[in-house]
Amino acid sequence: MRGTELTPAEKASALAEAKARGLPPGWNVTLDKRKRRKWIAPNGRSCDSIPKALTMSVEMGMLPPDTFIPHPPPKRKRGRPPGKAKRGRPPKQPILDLTKTEEELEAERLELARQWKKHKAQGKLKQKPKKKKAKKETTTATEYEEEEEVVPDAAHHPSEEEEESEEEEMEEEDEMEPPTDPETTLQPTWSHLTTVHWDPNSAAGLKVGWFVRVSDDKTGDWHDGRILRYDPCTHKHKIQFTNNARSYEKNLADSDNCVWIHLRIEEGIQIATQLVWAHVKGYAWWPAMVLESDLHPVRDGYKSVEFIGSGEVATLRVGPETLRPFTKGHIDSIIAKNKKKRNTNAIQLALDEEATIQQVRNEAARYYAQQAFAMSSLGHNYMGKKVQLFRSDVNYPYGETVVGRVKQYSPAMGKWLVAYEYSDQARKKYEASWVNLKSKEHKVRILDKAAKGSAPKPPKDLDLLPFLVGFHPPEAEGDGKKSDDPEEGTDEYLAQAMVQRCHGCTEYWKKGDTKIECTLCQSSFHLGCTNPPLSPDAYQKLRKSGEPYVCSRCIPCKGCYQHDVAFGCHLHAPPPTLSIDEDDHEEKLHLCSMCTKAYGKGQFCPNCAHAWDDEHFQHVQRQIRWQQAHKPKKRGRKRKNPDDLSSNAGGLDWQNYTAPAVVQNEDPLPPGAKVNPHWYHAETAQWGYTEVDMLTCDSCKLWVHAGCAELDEEEYEETSDGKHPIYSTEFLCKMCCKQRCLELIQGMQHEDNMLLFAEPVSEKVAPNYLDVIKRPMDLQTMLVQARKQNYKNYAWVREMFELMVLNALTFNRPHSPFWKEAKRFYEACLDNVFKSIGTAAPPGKYEDRIHANFVKAEKAKKLEEDRVQEDKSTEKKDLVAGAKVSTVTLPSLREKPVGVQSCVPSREVKIKTTDAYFTSWMDTCYTCGSSGASDTMLFCVDCGEAFHSFCANAPIHSMEKSSAAGWRCPNCKVCEITGVSPEDEQKMLFCEMCDRGFSLDKLDPPLSFAPPGIWVCGQCVDCKKCGNTLEPNGPKTTYWSRDPHLCYRCGGCDGLVDRKARKCGVCSTLWRDGDTDLAQCEQCNVKVKARCDPKAQEFLNRQNSKDDVLDTKNRSSSKYFCPTCCKKQGGKKKDTGKVTRGHLYDHVTKVVQQGVLLPGEEMSENELHEKLMEQIDWKTRNLWRDEYRRVVLEGVRFLGLAREQFGDARYLMDRFWEECDDLPPWMGQRATRFIHIAKKLKLETFGFSARRIEQCVMISKLAASWLKVACRVMGLKTKRNVKGFDRVLKLLKPPHECGAAELTFDSIRCERNRNIINKDEWLEKFESQLNPIVQTEVMNEAPSDNSSSSKGRSSGDGKEYKLASAVCGWNGIVGSNDNYQWYDPRSCVLCHMCGDDDAGHLEQLPPASDDPTDTVVPKLGRLLPMGDGDWVHASCALWSSETWESPSGGVVNAMEKAKSRGAQLKCFGCGRQGATVGCVKGNCNFNYHFPCAHACGAVFTSSKEIYCKTHKDSTKDLVPNPSIELMKTLVIAPEKSKVDASELTDSDICLRVGALTVHSLGTVEQDADGFHSVDYITPPGYLATRIFWSTAHPKTRTIYVLAIEKSPNSKPIFSITPGDNPASSITASTSEEAYRMLMKLVDKANGSHFSNGDPFSRLPTKRGSRKGTFGLNGPQFFGYGTIQIRKALESTSGIEAVVAPINPKSPQYLFCYSQPTVESIMELQRKRAAVAAEQKLENSSGCARTEGITAVARSGGSGRITRALVRNVDSANAAADALGGRKQDSEKAKADRSRMALKYRQMKSIPIEQRLVAKRSHIHGWGLFTKKEIAKNSMIVEYTGEIIRQGVADRREKQYEISGEGSCYMFRLDMQRIVDATKIGCMARFMNHCCSPNAYAKVITVDTDLGVDKKIMVFALQDIKAGEEITYDYKFPVEDGSLKCSCGAPNCIGRLN
């Protein structure tokens, strides 16, 4: 790495270069800390460039004063965003010298350029003209003329240094530019601004109008003036001086003596900020101005004031006795107390000053409004103009051309706000609206265009009103009365308009207008005039929320912190790269119009959201350089080298100049700003926030401010030079850094296989973790910090990662499992995470310590290996401890369990053992787990599961009895035609009415895809047209239809079947392929049914007759011709009488009069007659459908012609309304309606095909009017150009007065319908069928005659179908024996009533009783299962105050909360606990059970609220019966169990899933391998029951007992015992075999209830195969193959045996959900080895204590237990005393003692030999093991022994050590007593230490027979499985020395202390 000294060669080269450039001898050169050259003068001063060194040499006299010093061109910062401005000379800009004309300025510029070229050509510009240092730094163009002209030397050629100097000076001239005149910055054509930024309440805006005093640096005088305006572009204020401007600004002042000054840069400024009454003790109150100055700052709490009229200045303390507000000269009570006379002249001057201030501010507001109006007119000429446009949204459907005036423009919406004038056509004035005037739809035309060449008119006052901000009404003059009609152009006119008009559309407020007011500027708007407009709903929502409304012009821009007066600031979606504080939910991105464009170009800082403009920045920088070159040097300091006093002596560093660092008039931060907005200005002195100090994000490629990235100048330079250790590799913005940090953390989470670093280490996991680790860290904490953006760069993530790994390595014992995992995690993250996405993160400060830990661990490992090699007894010790085990490798979990799983979600219900015994005899819904509402249950004929019809979405109300009896659940669905399920489930359809399945390719007619809409099987169709008479044999299973009231033959399959090819030639019904009664026409090949044509029947009879011999004469009769062909062959026959409408009218009259058809109760005979004739007329019109349709199609054709000629049909209608006065208006209205209907129905695209004749006639009527209108406008003849002219004439009927048009009746069209009969045959042939058909089709009633329905679907095949009933107890089997009566023991946790209480439906409600004493107890509904074996009634749950039903329905939430609250409240009705139904009235404390609330007179509302009897009048929204059974799935939302584990064990809970109830999971066999396979676990002792179909009684359900037992030869036996026939039990060696034997018996008993191949039977078909179906196999029938039971079995105790078989050849079970750990499996092997070792080490006595010191020595005994136990209890008692310092309630303490005493007695009731056993332990010698499962917090054993005192205990401990006892077992009982179990005690003394214990000791107080006594009890720290060793944490103190620990726990640290 390069040092801070130059090499000799480099130093010599640098000095030679300096000497060549004129530097005198004596200078030295070296490098600074930034590795840049540093020039050192002989006197010790230094600088960083040769030009500065030359300047210093001139100052020190080493060079002559006239030495020319060249300056290098300004360097471009490497971090600045690329600008688009071209290099070279700047464009022409107006300079500040306003006294000169543009021609004079241009002439000076040309002369300057000429002189430059002249000197350059002469080659003599070695020296620049002299510059005066003190007073004038640079020369002007005229100074070049004063220089003596140098005669050029012809032989002289400029050197390279001279040329370089010339180029530098040329670039220096290019880098300067005259400042922009602030007077022109807001003019649209002069400035880079595209909007007007103005905020009168900002710090800069508040200065406008106030008095100002400026000092003159030359003369030292003060100049008074007034601030007139503020320029948001140059950030200057316009000051009008009272007398003259400062001496050096006189040439810049205009005719009004005004000068623009940058107040934030100037020094010597005094500004008035407030008018006050000031009081000096002893004087009267005097009006004064509060002055703020940078030269004379005052102390806090004081103000500097200048008394008006006197010129005196004073500093006064701020207080009510010295300063009072001067508001229009108001004198308050404090001022009035002073009796001294006040100066009236001074008061008048103050009033005039106040009026002047307001007037100036109003003029400024008007000026900014004018500029905003001009900015709004850029790019268009609509603003303020009167326009005419077409609006289609008014006067629907015609639209209207309206006139209005344009008021505003919104670039965010791309629309203009138009205020409309009065509409003569609509006779009203439309509200203003936002319209896109550039859209062709509106046909905009400007009505008041200005003449060409004329100047644009200035905007009027009303045009300025929407842009007027900060304008305040002036005070009335004279008598104080304001004019009612002020003149336009005055402030009074604007003030009146602001009050009386909308600030958007400038229209007067009308009564009833909705007004919304901005809370900041008090501007009022219509809802539609706001920008953007507010809808009424949004306005009401805003009012309800209480949020203030702020208009868009008062919202600050996030990109520049300014207010956009022209267009407002609008809400935008934040870019994904923008950093937004997640905690600030109210932070929104509002942008002005300029910043919106910048964001669109990506010109914004993603860290601070500020928009930047590099072109504008360079423009301002060039102006600053010019300004500094032409003005005297200002006081202040430069940003760089503040200690270098000579830096300004020579030239000026153009590159680094900015404003002074100290800003005198520092303004407060605006709301939402994190830094001062002035820091972003180009003239700022703050480093890091301008365009020159920016860096590019390497991810999103956006430019970021160095200050926003929290970089200092040194880091910025290092980054730019490529020397920064992090940012030079990769620099990221905040959002990209956050994303990268999250990616790194997610990558580390992926590598954390053991979740070792997933979350903070708790005290429970590692009690002493925080004692060892002082700075914990984990991935969860890192993730939170990354999301909060607390990481400056992702090198911090690398450092935290190293800290996290170091903590794990430090805390865990080297080479332990956790230590190895930490090392693996460290190496994996470095290779897979940081090398790929974290390359820029260097190693952190913890890396060396991590590697040191690795080295130390390797050394310790080597030492341990050397020690083990020397210890020859290691193998023997392992044998004794059972620690020598084989390596176990667990396979990965299965992706999915074996076998097909249920496609229906099931409800796993936990039931208490007692409840399971009884409820296993009850049918339960498979989906919801409830047994109630059993009358709605359906039972699957295959798997036997029960489902509520609403849970299975089965259409039970449309299902016939046969369908319900043969129903199949979704798991067992098969095709009812074939009996098998297709491989592709999409190839099977389900009937909407019976829920049966059918294969697509087996249907008649077949289908290739599932049709949309309704699909019904043929056996469920009830045809209303033919009455199911067209199928002589009845419906077949293969038939189907799309209409439940229309069979296939009558058109039920239309749209999916080729109706034309299958239609009968006479009746138009369809025929099937198997029909035999069809005769085919010889001529047209049309098939005709025999019953439709007598000739067809005769033809078929002849064809079927065997004796029919055809001769030559009758040969023609052997052929059949349909009626149509016969008519064509024989010509027209004589008409015997056509049926006309008159004939039909007579027949209908006869039918009604003779009573053939009864009208009904609500219809008269005349009404019936009219209804019949109406139907006949529509049927008659249907015969002419083709003509009506032709008229509509003609109308569609003319729509196309109108579009070609007029562009749109609506324009044709405009011509019609203007020109065609002879046509009636109704014709035009119908034509307009047709245009809209054609567009809505897309007739031109899809054509016209109306299914109903009514719709067809209606549209054709509109089309006829359209055709007439179109022909008239186009000049066409209707008769000649319109097809179907006759029908058009008939449709052109004028409407009635009521609006309806009556068309002429159509004649019956016999040639279109061959079925029109003769009038004489009408009643004779169809009288019998007239009544039911007409009654159904016309009156919409069921036929009175049931003859047709008897042939339909309801009759079926005449069989009686037996429906299975739900199982509900065994009372039907055992009879009436009271000793064995079944009952439902389940009780509701709220009302405590047992059993289901079905509520029924609404129509089943009992009649209301008038007797008030007759109390009706409501039904409670079905019981719903909760967790932990609890139940709750549906009504109790739904009406509880705490519960609520999910929006999607079906899930009842917060039931545990209701249960908890109900246990504390008593019912006001019955006095029992469980009252959760409370009155919602405020301050009412009535709570009931649900039935008690109903009985006590409470009322219920539809919103699930109740009111007690006292408050029932508070609501009217009542429900008649709150206990209606809801026909939908209801499930209690699962919540965390609150039951104490010590009170509820796994043996107390049974699992139920549908019909299966598992009473016992059995015990995993430990001594044999035959009770599991690769796929299933079959533990002996497994006991379950299942409700299934009976083998003894058909269609009957019964219970089966399923058991797995162990045979004498250690093999499993599977048995199935039926509940209705226990004697016929089934046993088998496998569950599959037992299941097959059962199904044979079931099929035999129920065989007659299947179709058995009959296609016309309604019974279900037999299943072809049970393979591949859920529930239809042995393992799932027994239950252990289902998901729920498999999960329970995989988590049972002793499950390690199924993966560690005794015989290596035995299969190893593959787990699906959870598998045991390797440690637990190895522990099982250790136990087995310990048992074997125990047999070797057992002595003859069998007593462990008699083995002596030899056995103890062999087992590695230690005598350190005594002090561990004693001291542990001491610390525990001390902690208990500390925690128990507070007084406890005596009753609570007594209750605790009682509870402990109860547990103590329960434990003592079981002998210790049945609970515990002492065996050899792999941890240490003997250990204590449990024989049964122990729940958490349960008592395990009492630590008993001899009770001694402290002194005796000390002596005995020494004796035990001397005598070689090996171990002593002492436990402290209290401060005086100790229990010694060394000689006298129980098995509790054999508890071993473990770093991860499962038990803990506690001293309790219990009530015994001898009184209150203390006991040392051992409690379970967690659930302990049978056979598991009980361990305890000895918690050895550190000072006792180090003892080795061999517990083998995952968190074992290798030592006991």
Disulfide bonds with the S-S distance in Angstrom:
none
